[in-house]
């Protein structure tokens, strides 16, 4: 009985979580044209969508963006508060995290592995969802960000062997959090995602997700 504004539509989509939407309202068309279509029309995305396995990765990335957009429409105050909290935390921890990543690069280089690292913060919606599922506030939840280690091909070694070598090297330097390993190489996710996750104790006594 209400006018289908973007806020109402986004709230409904977040609750129902449909796989397919067939609709006439112009508000959905506006959301699609402004947020989804520009991404799908990029040449790089078009190419990736044709590759087996990667197309699902791209769709999951779009799903994440839409979830965050929905959260922004549904809960503008919570979104703004979390976005600002993430910005402040990133600024406060930037020097420490950069040093942590640089040390990882140095340690692995000393063992003949040429890698690069990236710091990835999770979207406000994912942080908000974790706060609600865990019952903790912003300052008491883990996994607001993670450090990604990216490596190229190593002659004579499979990707799994390289990942395990990196794991072995880093756990000789940093303490490993018990039961923190997630092996998505042997057991890929449904979307084909493969990686190896572990949490290590950083210099400031904080468990860092790698």
TASULLIN-V113375 format. One record per helix or strand of 2 or more residues. SS is the DSSP state (h for helix, s for strand). FROM is the first residue (numbers start at 0). TO is the last residue. If there is no record, write none. Layout:
# TASULLIN-V113375
SS FROM TO
SS FROM TO
This chain:
# TASULLIN-V113375
h 5 15
h 25 39
h 42 48
h 53 73
h 75 108
s 114 120
h 123 133
h 137 139
s 144 150
h 158 172
s 181 182
s 195 196
s 198 200
s 206 208
